Amino acid sequence: MAQYLLDTNVLISMFRNKGKVRKHILEVGFPNCYVSEISIAELFYGAAKGGRK
């Protein structure tokens, strides 16, 4: 099975339930999805900044 490295934009779309991102991630399964430390840092930075649109 393929493995996926999820970008920050993909994660934000999944959290906001936009498009087909969440559905696709559920189809491939969470064990096949990975998040880089950079994306994690970007998410924490954005959350701390309160930059919700």
mmCIF entry with sequence, helices, sheets and N, C-alpha, C, O atoms, coordinates in Angstrom:
data_MODEL
# 
_entry.id   MODEL 
# 
_entity.id                         1 
_entity.type                       polymer 
_entity.pdbx_number_of_molecules   1 
# 
_entity_poly.entity_id                      1 
_entity_poly.type                           'polypeptide(L)' 
_entity_poly.nstd_linkage                   no 
_entity_poly.nstd_monomer                   no 
_entity_poly.pdbx_seq_one_letter_code       MAQYLLDTNVLISMFRNKGKVRKHILEVGFPNCYVSEISIAELFYGAAKGGRK 
_entity_poly.pdbx_seq_one_letter_code_can   MAQYLLDTNVLISMFRNKGKVRKHILEVGFPNCYVSEISIAELFYGAAKGGRK 
_entity_poly.pdbx_strand_id                 A 
# 
loop_
_entity_poly_seq.entity_id 
_entity_poly_seq.num 
_entity_poly_seq.mon_id 
_entity_poly_seq.hetero 
1 1  MET n 
1 2  ALA n 
1 3  GLN n 
1 4  TYR n 
1 5  LEU n 
1 6  LEU n 
1 7  ASP n 
1 8  THR n 
1 9  ASN n 
1 10 VAL n 
1 11 LEU n 
1 12 ILE n 
1 13 SER n 
1 14 MET n 
1 15 PHE n 
1 16 ARG n 
1 17 ASN n 
1 18 LYS n 
1 19 GLY n 
1 20 LYS n 
1 21 VAL n 
1 22 ARG n 
1 23 LYS n 
1 24 HIS n 
1 25 ILE n 
1 26 LEU n 
1 27 GLU n 
1 28 VAL n 
1 29 GLY n 
1 30 PHE n 
1 31 PRO n 
1 32 ASN n 
1 33 CYS n 
1 34 TYR n 
1 35 VAL n 
1 36 SER n 
1 37 GLU n 
1 38 ILE n 
1 39 SER n 
1 40 ILE n 
1 41 ALA n 
1 42 GLU n 
1 43 LEU n 
1 44 PHE n 
1 45 TYR n 
1 46 GLY n 
1 47 ALA n 
1 48 ALA n 
1 49 LYS n 
1 50 GLY n 
1 51 GLY n 
1 52 ARG n 
1 53 LYS n 
# 
_struct_asym.id          A 
_struct_asym.entity_id   1 
# 
loop_
_struct_conf.conf_type_id 
_struct_conf.id 
_struct_conf.pdbx_PDB_helix_id 
_struct_conf.beg_label_comp_id 
_struct_conf.beg_label_asym_id 
_struct_conf.beg_label_seq_id 
_struct_conf.pdbx_beg_PDB_ins_code 
_struct_conf.end_label_comp_id 
_struct_conf.end_label_asym_id 
_struct_conf.end_label_seq_id 
_struct_conf.pdbx_end_PDB_ins_code 
_struct_conf.beg_auth_comp_id 
_struct_conf.beg_auth_asym_id 
_struct_conf.beg_auth_seq_id 
_struct_conf.end_auth_comp_id 
_struct_conf.end_auth_asym_id 
_struct_conf.end_auth_seq_id 
_struct_conf.pdbx_PDB_helix_class 
_struct_conf.details 
_struct_conf.pdbx_PDB_helix_length 
HELX_P HELX_P1 AA1 THR A 8  ? PHE A 15 ? THR A 8  PHE A 15 1 ? 8  
HELX_P HELX_P2 AA2 VAL A 21 ? VAL A 28 ? VAL A 21 VAL A 28 1 ? 8  
HELX_P HELX_P3 AA3 PHE A 30 ? ASN A 32 ? PHE A 30 ASN A 32 5 ? 3  
HELX_P HELX_P4 AA4 GLU A 37 ? LYS A 49 ? GLU A 37 LYS A 49 1 ? 13 
# 
_struct_conf_type.id          HELX_P 
_struct_conf_type.criteria    ? 
_struct_conf_type.reference   ? 
# 
_struct_sheet.id               AA1 
_struct_sheet.type             ? 
_struct_sheet.number_strands   2 
_struct_sheet.details          ? 
# 
_struct_sheet_order.sheet_id     AA1 
_struct_sheet_order.range_id_1   1 
_struct_sheet_order.range_id_2   2 
_struct_sheet_order.offset       ? 
_struct_sheet_order.sense        parallel 
# 
loop_
_struct_sheet_range.sheet_id 
_struct_sheet_range.id 
_struct_sheet_range.beg_label_comp_id 
_struct_sheet_range.beg_label_asym_id 
_struct_sheet_range.beg_label_seq_id 
_struct_sheet_range.pdbx_beg_PDB_ins_code 
_struct_sheet_range.end_label_comp_id 
_struct_sheet_range.end_label_asym_id 
_struct_sheet_range.end_label_seq_id 
_struct_sheet_range.pdbx_end_PDB_ins_code 
_struct_sheet_range.beg_auth_comp_id 
_struct_sheet_range.beg_auth_asym_id 
_struct_sheet_range.beg_auth_seq_id 
_struct_sheet_range.end_auth_comp_id 
_struct_sheet_range.end_auth_asym_id 
_struct_sheet_range.end_auth_seq_id 
AA1 1 TYR A 4  ? LEU A 6  ? TYR A 4  LEU A 6  
AA1 2 CYS A 33 ? VAL A 35 ? CYS A 33 VAL A 35 
# 
loop_
_atom_site.group_PDB 
_atom_site.id 
_atom_site.type_symbol 
_atom_site.label_atom_id 
_atom_site.label_alt_id 
_atom_site.label_comp_id 
_atom_site.label_asym_id 
_atom_site.label_entity_id 
_atom_site.label_seq_id 
_atom_site.pdbx_PDB_ins_code 
_atom_site.Cartn_x 
_atom_site.Cartn_y 
_atom_site.Cartn_z 
_atom_site.occupancy 
_atom_site.B_iso_or_equiv 
_atom_site.pdbx_formal_charge 
_atom_site.auth_seq_id 
_atom_site.auth_comp_id 
_atom_site.auth_asym_id 
_atom_site.auth_atom_id 
_atom_site.pdbx_PDB_model_num 
ATOM 1   N N  . MET A 1 1  ? 0.841   -1.179 0.000  1.00 0.00 ? 1  MET A N  1 
ATOM 2   C CA . MET A 1 1  ? 0.000   0.000  0.000  1.00 0.00 ? 1  MET A CA 1 
ATOM 3   C C  . MET A 1 1  ? 0.883   1.237  0.000  1.00 0.00 ? 1  MET A C  1 
ATOM 4   O O  . MET A 1 1  ? 1.985   1.228  0.548  1.00 0.00 ? 1  MET A O  1 
ATOM 5   N N  . ALA A 1 2  ? 0.396   2.279  -0.608 1.00 0.00 ? 2  ALA A N  1 
ATOM 6   C CA . ALA A 1 2  ? 1.123   3.543  -0.677 1.00 0.00 ? 2  ALA A CA 1 
ATOM 7   C C  . ALA A 1 2  ? 1.119   4.232  0.685  1.00 0.00 ? 2  ALA A C  1 
ATOM 8   O O  . ALA A 1 2  ? 0.219   4.037  1.502  1.00 0.00 ? 2  ALA A O  1 
ATOM 9   N N  . GLN A 1 3  ? 2.144   5.034  0.902  1.00 0.00 ? 3  GLN A N  1 
ATOM 10  C CA . GLN A 1 3  ? 2.234   5.838  2.112  1.00 0.00 ? 3  GLN A CA 1 
ATOM 11  C C  . GLN A 1 3  ? 2.213   7.302  1.714  1.00 0.00 ? 3  GLN A C  1 
ATOM 12  O O  . GLN A 1 3  ? 2.691   7.666  0.639  1.00 0.00 ? 3  GLN A O  1 
ATOM 13  N N  . TYR A 1 4  ? 1.659   8.144  2.581  1.00 0.00 ? 4  TYR A N  1 
ATOM 14  C CA . TYR A 1 4  ? 1.460   9.551  2.251  1.00 0.00 ? 4  TYR A CA 1 
ATOM 15  C C  . TYR A 1 4  ? 2.068   10.446 3.325  1.00 0.00 ? 4  TYR A C  1 
ATOM 16  O O  . TYR A 1 4  ? 1.877   10.223 4.520  1.00 0.00 ? 4  TYR A O  1 
ATOM 17  N N  . LEU A 1 5  ? 2.805   11.466 2.877  1.00 0.00 ? 5  LEU A N  1 
ATOM 18  C CA . LEU A 1 5  ? 3.313   12.502 3.763  1.00 0.00 ? 5  LEU A CA 1 
ATOM 19  C C  . LEU A 1 5  ? 2.394   13.700 3.582  1.00 0.00 ? 5  LEU A C  1 
ATOM 20  O O  . LEU A 1 5  ? 2.374   14.321 2.519  1.00 0.00 ? 5  LEU A O  1 
ATOM 21  N N  . LEU A 1 6  ? 1.638   14.020 4.619  1.00 0.00 ? 6  LEU A N  1 
ATOM 22  C CA . LEU A 1 6  ? 0.622   15.059 4.519  1.00 0.00 ? 6  LEU A CA 1 
ATOM 23  C C  . LEU A 1 6  ? 1.217   16.441 4.768  1.00 0.00 ? 6  LEU A C  1 
ATOM 24  O O  . LEU A 1 6  ? 1.894   16.666 5.771  1.00 0.00 ? 6  LEU A O  1 
ATOM 25  N N  . ASP A 1 7  ? 0.960   17.348 3.855  1.00 0.00 ? 7  ASP A N  1 
ATOM 26  C CA . ASP A 1 7  ? 1.414   18.729 3.952  1.00 0.00 ? 7  ASP A CA 1 
ATOM 27  C C  . ASP A 1 7  ? 0.503   19.506 4.900  1.00 0.00 ? 7  ASP A C  1 
ATOM 28  O O  . ASP A 1 7  ? -0.617  19.086 5.190  1.00 0.00 ? 7  ASP A O  1 
ATOM 29  N N  . THR A 1 8  ? 0.997   20.633 5.372  1.00 0.00 ? 8  THR A N  1 
ATOM 30  C CA . THR A 1 8  ? 0.226   21.478 6.286  1.00 0.00 ? 8  THR A CA 1 
ATOM 31  C C  . THR A 1 8  ? -1.118  21.874 5.687  1.00 0.00 ? 8  THR A C  1 
ATOM 32  O O  . THR A 1 8  ? -2.136  21.836 6.378  1.00 0.00 ? 8  THR A O  1 
ATOM 33  N N  . ASN A 1 9  ? -1.133  22.250 4.421  1.00 0.00 ? 9  ASN A N  1 
ATOM 34  C CA . ASN A 1 9  ? -2.388  22.659 3.775  1.00 0.00 ? 9  ASN A CA 1 
ATOM 35  C C  . ASN A 1 9  ? -3.394  21.516 3.726  1.00 0.00 ? 9  ASN A C  1 
ATOM 36  O O  . ASN A 1 9  ? -4.595  21.737 3.886  1.00 0.00 ? 9  ASN A O  1 
ATOM 37  N N  . VAL A 1 10 ? -2.918  20.314 3.508  1.00 0.00 ? 10 VAL A N  1 
ATOM 38  C CA . VAL A 1 10 ? -3.798  19.144 3.479  1.00 0.00 ? 10 VAL A CA 1 
ATOM 39  C C  . VAL A 1 10 ? -4.390  18.913 4.868  1.00 0.00 ? 10 VAL A C  1 
ATOM 40  O O  . VAL A 1 10 ? -5.579  18.625 5.000  1.00 0.00 ? 10 VAL A O  1 
ATOM 41  N N  . LEU A 1 11 ? -3.564  19.040 5.893  1.00 0.00 ? 11 LEU A N  1 
ATOM 42  C CA . LEU A 1 11 ? -4.048  18.845 7.264  1.00 0.00 ? 11 LEU A CA 1 
ATOM 43  C C  . LEU A 1 11 ? -5.090  19.885 7.644  1.00 0.00 ? 11 LEU A C  1 
ATOM 44  O O  . LEU A 1 11 ? -6.097  19.562 8.274  1.00 0.00 ? 11 LEU A O  1 
ATOM 45  N N  . ILE A 1 12 ? -4.847  21.139 7.258  1.00 0.00 ? 12 ILE A N  1 
ATOM 46  C CA . ILE A 1 12 ? -5.814  22.195 7.561  1.00 0.00 ? 12 ILE A CA 1 
ATOM 47  C C  . ILE A 1 12 ? -7.132  21.921 6.848  1.00 0.00 ? 12 ILE A C  1 
ATOM 48  O O  . ILE A 1 12 ? -8.200  22.108 7.431  1.00 0.00 ? 12 ILE A O  1 
ATOM 49  N N  . SER A 1 13 ? -7.069  21.481 5.595  1.00 0.00 ? 13 SER A N  1 
ATOM 50  C CA . SER A 1 13 ? -8.292  21.138 4.859  1.00 0.00 ? 13 SER A CA 1 
ATOM 51  C C  . SER A 1 13 ? -9.033  19.997 5.539  1.00 0.00 ? 13 SER A C  1 
ATOM 52  O O  . SER A 1 13 ? -10.262 19.996 5.602  1.00 0.00 ? 13 SER A O  1 
ATOM 53  N N  . MET A 1 14 ? -8.276  19.020 6.051  1.00 0.00 ? 14 MET A N  1 
ATOM 54  C CA . MET A 1 14 ? -8.906  17.899 6.742  1.00 0.00 ? 14 MET A CA 1 
ATOM 55  C C  . MET A 1 14 ? -9.594  18.386 8.018  1.00 0.00 ? 14 MET A C  1 
ATOM 56  O O  . MET A 1 14 ? -10.728 17.997 8.298  1.00 0.00 ? 14 MET A O  1 
ATOM 57  N N  . PHE A 1 15 ? -8.909  19.241 8.797  1.00 0.00 ? 15 PHE A N  1 
ATOM 58  C CA . PHE A 1 15 ? -9.502  19.750 10.035 1.00 0.00 ? 15 PHE A CA 1 
ATOM 59  C C  . PHE A 1 15 ? -10.754 20.570 9.763  1.00 0.00 ? 15 PHE A C  1 
ATOM 60  O O  . PHE A 1 15 ? -11.702 20.539 10.546 1.00 0.00 ? 15 PHE A O  1 
ATOM 61  N N  . ARG A 1 16 ? -10.759 21.299 8.660  1.00 0.00 ? 16 ARG A N  1 
ATOM 62  C CA . ARG A 1 16 ? -11.910 22.137 8.301  1.00 0.00 ? 16 ARG A CA 1 
ATOM 63  C C  . ARG A 1 16 ? -12.956 21.358 7.513  1.00 0.00 ? 16 ARG A C  1 
ATOM 64  O O  . ARG A 1 16 ? -14.006 21.898 7.161  1.00 0.00 ? 16 ARG A O  1 
ATOM 65  N N  . ASN A 1 17 ? -12.667 20.090 7.238  1.00 0.00 ? 17 ASN A N  1 
ATOM 66  C CA . ASN A 1 17 ? -13.574 19.207 6.501  1.00 0.00 ? 17 ASN A CA 1 
ATOM 67  C C  . ASN A 1 17 ? -13.916 19.778 5.125  1.00 0.00 ? 17 ASN A C  1 
ATOM 68  O O  . ASN A 1 17 ? -15.073 19.762 4.707  1.00 0.00 ? 17 ASN A O  1 
ATOM 69  N N  . LYS A 1 18 ? -12.900 20.280 4.431  1.00 0.00 ? 18 LYS A N  1 
ATOM 70  C CA . LYS A 1 18 ? -13.092 20.846 3.098  1.00 0.00 ? 18 LYS A CA 1 
ATOM 71  C C  . LYS A 1 18 ? -12.714 19.827 2.035  1.00 0.00 ? 18 LYS A C  1 
ATOM 72  O O  . LYS A 1 18 ? -11.780 19.042 2.198  1.00 0.00 ? 18 LYS A O  1 
ATOM 73  N N  . GLY A 1 19 ? -13.459 19.863 0.956  1.00 0.00 ? 19 GLY A N  1 
ATOM 74  C CA . GLY A 1 19 ? -13.152 18.995 -0.174 1.00 0.00 ? 19 GLY A CA 1 
ATOM 75  C C  . GLY A 1 19 ? -13.268 17.528 0.174  1.00 0.00 ? 19 GLY A C  1 
ATOM 76  O O  . GLY A 1 19 ? -14.056 17.129 1.031  1.00 0.00 ? 19 GLY A O  1 
ATOM 77  N N  . LYS A 1 20 ? -12.470 16.743 -0.506 1.00 0.00 ? 20 LYS A N  1 
ATOM 78  C CA . LYS A 1 20 ? -12.516 15.297 -0.324 1.00 0.00 ? 20 LYS A CA 1 
ATOM 79  C C  . LYS A 1 20 ? -11.319 14.786 0.461  1.00 0.00 ? 20 LYS A C  1 
ATOM 80  O O  . LYS A 1 20 ? -11.038 13.588 0.471  1.00 0.00 ? 20 LYS A O  1 
ATOM 81  N N  . VAL A 1 21 ? -10.618 15.698 1.115  1.00 0.00 ? 21 VAL A N  1 
ATOM 82  C CA . VAL A 1 21 ? -9.387  15.332 1.811  1.00 0.00 ? 21 VAL A CA 1 
ATOM 83  C C  . VAL A 1 21 ? -9.654  14.312 2.909  1.00 0.00 ? 21 VAL A C  1 
ATOM 84  O O  . VAL A 1 21 ? -9.012  13.262 2.952  1.00 0.00 ? 21 VAL A O  1 
ATOM 85  N N  . ARG A 1 22 ? -10.589 14.613 3.790  1.00 0.00 ? 22 ARG A N  1 
ATOM 86  C CA . ARG A 1 22 ? -10.879 13.711 4.913  1.00 0.00 ? 22 ARG A CA 1 
ATOM 87  C C  . ARG A 1 22 ? -11.316 12.334 4.416  1.00 0.00 ? 22 ARG A C  1 
ATOM 88  O O  . ARG A 1 22 ? -10.888 11.310 4.949  1.00 0.00 ? 22 ARG A O  1 
ATOM 89  N N  . LYS A 1 23 ? -12.160 12.317 3.403  1.00 0.00 ? 23 LYS A N  1 
ATOM 90  C CA . LYS A 1 23 ? -12.643 11.045 2.855  1.00 0.00 ? 23 LYS A CA 1 
ATOM 91  C C  . LYS A 1 23 ? -11.481 10.223 2.309  1.00 0.00 ? 23 LYS A C  1 
ATOM 92  O O  . LYS A 1 23 ? -11.411 9.015  2.538  1.00 0.00 ? 23 LYS A O  1 
ATOM 93  N N  . HIS A 1 24 ? -10.572 10.873 1.587  1.00 0.00 ? 24 HIS A N  1 
ATOM 94  C CA . HIS A 1 24 ? -9.440  10.150 1.005  1.00 0.00 ? 24 HIS A CA 1 
ATOM 95  C C  . HIS A 1 24 ? -8.515  9.606  2.095  1.00 0.00 ? 24 HIS A C  1 
ATOM 96  O O  . HIS A 1 24 ? -8.034  8.477  1.998  1.00 0.00 ? 24 HIS A O  1 
ATOM 97  N N  . ILE A 1 25 ? -8.268  10.409 3.129  1.00 0.00 ? 25 ILE A N  1 
ATOM 98  C CA . ILE A 1 25 ? -7.409  9.949  4.219  1.00 0.00 ? 25 ILE A CA 1 
ATOM 99  C C  . ILE A 1 25 ? -8.042  8.755  4.926  1.00 0.00 ? 25 ILE A C  1 
ATOM 100 O O  . ILE A 1 25 ? -7.343  7.806  5.283  1.00 0.00 ? 25 ILE A O  1 
ATOM 101 N N  . LEU A 1 26 ? -9.343  8.791  5.128  1.00 0.00 ? 26 LEU A N  1 
ATOM 102 C CA . LEU A 1 26 ? -10.023 7.649  5.750  1.00 0.00 ? 26 LEU A CA 1 
ATOM 103 C C  . LEU A 1 26 ? -9.954  6.413  4.861  1.00 0.00 ? 26 LEU A C  1 
ATOM 104 O O  . LEU A 1 26 ? -9.861  5.292  5.361  1.00 0.00 ? 26 LEU A O  1 
ATOM 105 N N  . GLU A 1 27 ? -9.998  6.613  3.543  1.00 0.00 ? 27 GLU A N  1 
ATOM 106 C CA . GLU A 1 27 ? -9.916  5.481  2.617  1.00 0.00 ? 27 GLU A CA 1 
ATOM 107 C C  . GLU A 1 27 ? -8.541  4.821  2.650  1.00 0.00 ? 27 GLU A C  1 
ATOM 108 O O  . GLU A 1 27 ? -8.447  3.593  2.639  1.00 0.00 ? 27 GLU A O  1 
ATOM 109 N N  . VAL A 1 28 ? -7.483  5.612  2.692  1.00 0.00 ? 28 VAL A N  1 
ATOM 110 C CA . VAL A 1 28 ? -6.134  5.035  2.695  1.00 0.00 ? 28 VAL A CA 1 
ATOM 111 C C  . VAL A 1 28 ? -5.724  4.569  4.082  1.00 0.00 ? 28 VAL A C  1 
ATOM 112 O O  . VAL A 1 28 ? -4.827  3.737  4.216  1.00 0.00 ? 28 VAL A O  1 
ATOM 113 N N  . GLY A 1 29 ? -6.372  5.099  5.115  1.00 0.00 ? 29 GLY A N  1 
ATOM 114 C CA . GLY A 1 29 ? -6.101  4.684  6.490  1.00 0.00 ? 29 GLY A CA 1 
ATOM 115 C C  . GLY A 1 29 ? -5.025  5.525  7.156  1.00 0.00 ? 29 GLY A C  1 
ATOM 116 O O  . GLY A 1 29 ? -3.999  5.838  6.551  1.00 0.00 ? 29 GLY A O  1 
ATOM 117 N N  . PHE A 1 30 ? -5.269  5.883  8.397  1.00 0.00 ? 30 PHE A N  1 
ATOM 118 C CA . PHE A 1 30 ? -4.328  6.712  9.146  1.00 0.00 ? 30 PHE A CA 1 
ATOM 119 C C  . PHE A 1 30 ? -2.939  6.081  9.281  1.00 0.00 ? 30 PHE A C  1 
ATOM 120 O O  . PHE A 1 30 ? -1.948  6.810  9.262  1.00 0.00 ? 30 PHE A O  1 
ATOM 121 N N  . PRO A 1 31 ? -2.829  4.746  9.416  1.00 0.00 ? 31 PRO A N  1 
ATOM 122 C CA . PRO A 1 31 ? -1.481  4.164  9.530  1.00 0.00 ? 31 PRO A CA 1 
ATOM 123 C C  . PRO A 1 31 ? -0.605  4.398  8.293  1.00 0.00 ? 31 PRO A C  1 
ATOM 124 O O  . PRO A 1 31 ? 0.614   4.242  8.363  1.00 0.00 ? 31 PRO A O  1 
ATOM 125 N N  . ASN A 1 32 ? -1.209  4.767  7.177  1.00 0.00 ? 32 ASN A N  1 
ATOM 126 C CA . ASN A 1 32 ? -0.455  5.015  5.951  1.00 0.00 ? 32 ASN A CA 1 
ATOM 127 C C  . ASN A 1 32 ? -0.173  6.497  5.730  1.00 0.00 ? 32 ASN A C  1 
ATOM 128 O O  . ASN A 1 32 ? 0.368   6.875  4.690  1.00 0.00 ? 32 ASN A O  1 
ATOM 129 N N  . CYS A 1 33 ? -0.531  7.334  6.691  1.00 0.00 ? 33 CYS A N  1 
ATOM 130 C CA . CYS A 1 33 ? -0.348  8.784  6.572  1.00 0.00 ? 33 CYS A CA 1 
ATOM 131 C C  . CYS A 1 33 ? 0.650   9.263  7.616  1.00 0.00 ? 33 CYS A C  1 
ATOM 132 O O  . CYS A 1 33 ? 0.632   8.840  8.771  1.00 0.00 ? 33 CYS A O  1 
ATOM 133 N N  . TYR A 1 34 ? 1.513   10.152 7.172  1.00 0.00 ? 34 TYR A N  1 
ATOM 134 C CA . TYR A 1 34 ? 2.556   10.686 8.045  1.00 0.00 ? 34 TYR A CA 1 
ATOM 135 C C  . TYR A 1 34 ? 2.553   12.201 7.982  1.00 0.00 ? 34 TYR A C  1 
ATOM 136 O O  . TYR A 1 34 ? 2.113   12.793 6.996  1.00 0.00 ? 34 TYR A O  1 
ATOM 137 N N  . VAL A 1 35 ? 3.051   12.829 9.050  1.00 0.00 ? 35 VAL A N  1 
ATOM 138 C CA . VAL A 1 35 ? 3.141   14.286 9.128  1.00 0.00 ? 35 VAL A CA 1 
ATOM 139 C C  . VAL A 1 35 ? 4.570   14.626 9.541  1.00 0.00 ? 35 VAL A C  1 
ATOM 140 O O  . VAL A 1 35 ? 5.095   14.060 10.500 1.00 0.00 ? 35 VAL A O  1 
ATOM 141 N N  . SER A 1 36 ? 5.198   15.549 8.817  1.00 0.00 ? 36 SER A N  1 
ATOM 142 C CA . SER A 1 36 ? 6.569   15.936 9.146  1.00 0.00 ? 36 SER A CA 1 
ATOM 143 C C  . SER A 1 36 ? 6.586   16.837 10.377 1.00 0.00 ? 36 SER A C  1 
ATOM 144 O O  . SER A 1 36 ? 5.579   17.447 10.738 1.00 0.00 ? 36 SER A O  1 
ATOM 145 N N  . GLU A 1 37 ? 7.744   16.904 11.005 1.00 0.00 ? 37 GLU A N  1 
ATOM 146 C CA . GLU A 1 37 ? 7.899   17.785 12.161 1.00 0.00 ? 37 GLU A CA 1 
ATOM 147 C C  . GLU A 1 37 ? 7.714   19.242 11.760 1.00 0.00 ? 37 GLU A C  1 
ATOM 148 O O  . GLU A 1 37 ? 7.255   20.052 12.566 1.00 0.00 ? 37 GLU A O  1 
ATOM 149 N N  . ILE A 1 38 ? 8.061   19.580 10.539 1.00 0.00 ? 38 ILE A N  1 
ATOM 150 C CA . ILE A 1 38 ? 7.876   20.948 10.053 1.00 0.00 ? 38 ILE A CA 1 
ATOM 151 C C  . ILE A 1 38 ? 6.390   21.286 9.997  1.00 0.00 ? 38 ILE A C  1 
ATOM 152 O O  . ILE A 1 38 ? 5.982   22.365 10.427 1.00 0.00 ? 38 ILE A O  1 
ATOM 153 N N  . SER A 1 39 ? 5.579   20.368 9.467  1.00 0.00 ? 39 SER A N  1 
ATOM 154 C CA . SER A 1 39 ? 4.132   20.608 9.405  1.00 0.00 ? 39 SER A CA 1 
ATOM 155 C C  . SER A 1 39 ? 3.534   20.719 10.803 1.00 0.00 ? 39 SER A C  1 
ATOM 156 O O  . SER A 1 39 ? 2.649   21.542 11.037 1.00 0.00 ? 39 SER A O  1 
ATOM 157 N N  . ILE A 1 40 ? 4.010   19.902 11.724 1.00 0.00 ? 40 ILE A N  1 
ATOM 158 C CA . ILE A 1 40 ? 3.522   19.979 13.104 1.00 0.00 ? 40 ILE A CA 1 
ATOM 159 C C  . ILE A 1 40 ? 3.849   21.346 13.695 1.00 0.00 ? 40 ILE A C  1 
ATOM 160 O O  . ILE A 1 40 ? 3.005   21.965 14.343 1.00 0.00 ? 40 ILE A O  1 
ATOM 161 N N  . ALA A 1 41 ? 5.074   21.814 13.473 1.00 0.00 ? 41 ALA A N  1 
ATOM 162 C CA . ALA A 1 41 ? 5.471   23.132 13.981 1.00 0.00 ? 41 ALA A CA 1 
ATOM 163 C C  . ALA A 1 41 ? 4.627   24.234 13.354 1.00 0.00 ? 41 ALA A C  1 
ATOM 164 O O  . ALA A 1 41 ? 4.231   25.175 14.041 1.00 0.00 ? 41 ALA A O  1 
ATOM 165 N N  . GLU A 1 42 ? 4.347   24.127 12.058 1.00 0.00 ? 42 GLU A N  1 
ATOM 166 C CA . GLU A 1 42 ? 3.512   25.130 11.387 1.00 0.00 ? 42 GLU A CA 1 
ATOM 167 C C  . GLU A 1 42 ? 2.101   25.149 11.960 1.00 0.00 ? 42 GLU A C  1 
ATOM 168 O O  . GLU A 1 42 ? 1.513   26.219 12.124 1.00 0.00 ? 42 GLU A O  1 
ATOM 169 N N  . LEU A 1 43 ? 1.555   23.983 12.265 1.00 0.00 ? 43 LEU A N  1 
ATOM 170 C CA . LEU A 1 43 ? 0.217   23.917 12.856 1.00 0.00 ? 43 LEU A CA 1 
ATOM 171 C C  . LEU A 1 43 ? 0.199   24.541 14.252 1.00 0.00 ? 43 LEU A C  1 
ATOM 172 O O  . LEU A 1 43 ? -0.716  25.296 14.584 1.00 0.00 ? 43 LEU A O  1 
ATOM 173 N N  . PHE A 1 44 ? 1.207   24.228 15.069 1.00 0.00 ? 44 PHE A N  1 
ATOM 174 C CA . PHE A 1 44 ? 1.289   24.828 16.401 1.00 0.00 ? 44 PHE A CA 1 
ATOM 175 C C  . PHE A 1 44 ? 1.457   26.336 16.310 1.00 0.00 ? 44 PHE A C  1 
ATOM 176 O O  . PHE A 1 44 ? 0.839   27.078 17.074 1.00 0.00 ? 44 PHE A O  1 
ATOM 177 N N  . TYR A 1 45 ? 2.289   26.794 15.382 1.00 0.00 ? 45 TYR A N  1 
ATOM 178 C CA . TYR A 1 45 ? 2.507   28.230 15.209 1.00 0.00 ? 45 TYR A CA 1 
ATOM 179 C C  . TYR A 1 45 ? 1.206   28.923 14.812 1.00 0.00 ? 45 TYR A C  1 
ATOM 180 O O  . TYR A 1 45 ? 0.852   29.961 15.372 1.00 0.00 ? 45 TYR A O  1 
ATOM 181 N N  . GLY A 1 46 ? 0.501   28.348 13.850 1.00 0.00 ? 46 GLY A N  1 
ATOM 182 C CA . GLY A 1 46 ? -0.766  28.926 13.405 1.00 0.00 ? 46 GLY A CA 1 
ATOM 183 C C  . GLY A 1 46 ? -1.813  28.942 14.503 1.00 0.00 ? 46 GLY A C  1 
ATOM 184 O O  . GLY A 1 46 ? -2.571  29.903 14.630 1.00 0.00 ? 46 GLY A O  1 
ATOM 185 N N  . ALA A 1 47 ? -1.857  27.877 15.302 1.00 0.00 ? 47 ALA A N  1 
ATOM 186 C CA . ALA A 1 47 ? -2.822  27.814 16.400 1.00 0.00 ? 47 ALA A CA 1 
ATOM 187 C C  . ALA A 1 47 ? -2.485  28.841 17.478 1.00 0.00 ? 47 ALA A C  1 
ATOM 188 O O  . ALA A 1 47 ? -3.377  29.479 18.035 1.00 0.00 ? 47 ALA A O  1 
ATOM 189 N N  . ALA A 1 48 ? -1.196  28.996 17.769 1.00 0.00 ? 48 ALA A N  1 
ATOM 190 C CA . ALA A 1 48 ? -0.780  29.956 18.793 1.00 0.00 ? 48 ALA A CA 1 
ATOM 191 C C  . ALA A 1 48 ? -1.043  31.390 18.347 1.00 0.00 ? 48 ALA A C  1 
ATOM 192 O O  . ALA A 1 48 ? -1.353  32.261 19.160 1.00 0.00 ? 48 ALA A O  1 
ATOM 193 N N  . LYS A 1 49 ? -0.916  31.618 17.056 1.00 0.00 ? 49 LYS A N  1 
ATOM 194 C CA . LYS A 1 49 ? -1.143  32.948 16.509 1.00 0.00 ? 49 LYS A CA 1 
ATOM 195 C C  . LYS A 1 49 ? -2.628  33.280 16.436 1.00 0.00 ? 49 LYS A C  1 
ATOM 196 O O  . LYS A 1 49 ? -3.010  34.449 16.377 1.00 0.00 ? 49 LYS A O  1 
ATOM 197 N N  . GLY A 1 50 ? -3.453  32.254 16.441 1.00 0.00 ? 50 GLY A N  1 
ATOM 198 C CA . GLY A 1 50 ? -4.893  32.469 16.375 1.00 0.00 ? 50 GLY A CA 1 
ATOM 199 C C  . GLY A 1 50 ? -5.349  32.930 15.009 1.00 0.00 ? 50 GLY A C  1 
ATOM 200 O O  . GLY A 1 50 ? -6.322  33.675 14.894 1.00 0.00 ? 50 GLY A O  1 
ATOM 201 N N  . GLY A 1 51 ? -4.657  32.496 13.979 1.00 0.00 ? 51 GLY A N  1 
ATOM 202 C CA . GLY A 1 51 ? -4.957  32.942 12.624 1.00 0.00 ? 51 GLY A CA 1 
ATOM 203 C C  . GLY A 1 51 ? -6.069  32.170 11.962 1.00 0.00 ? 51 GLY A C  1 
ATOM 204 O O  . GLY A 1 51 ? -5.921  31.728 10.822 1.00 0.00 ? 51 GLY A O  1 
ATOM 205 N N  . ARG A 1 52 ? -7.164  31.999 12.641 1.00 0.00 ? 52 ARG A N  1 
ATOM 206 C CA . ARG A 1 52 ? -8.288  31.260 12.053 1.00 0.00 ? 52 ARG A CA 1 
ATOM 207 C C  . ARG A 1 52 ? -9.088  32.170 11.149 1.00 0.00 ? 52 ARG A C  1 
ATOM 208 O O  . ARG A 1 52 ? -9.454  33.280 11.535 1.00 0.00 ? 52 ARG A O  1 
ATOM 209 N N  . LYS A 1 53 ? -9.361  31.692 9.931  1.00 0.00 ? 53 LYS A N  1 
ATOM 210 C CA . LYS A 1 53 ? -10.102 32.492 8.945  1.00 0.00 ? 53 LYS A CA 1 
ATOM 211 C C  . LYS A 1 53 ? -11.532 32.036 8.846  1.00 0.00 ? 53 LYS A C  1 
ATOM 212 O O  . LYS A 1 53 ? -12.305 32.594 8.067  1.00 0.00 ? 53 LYS A O  1 
# 
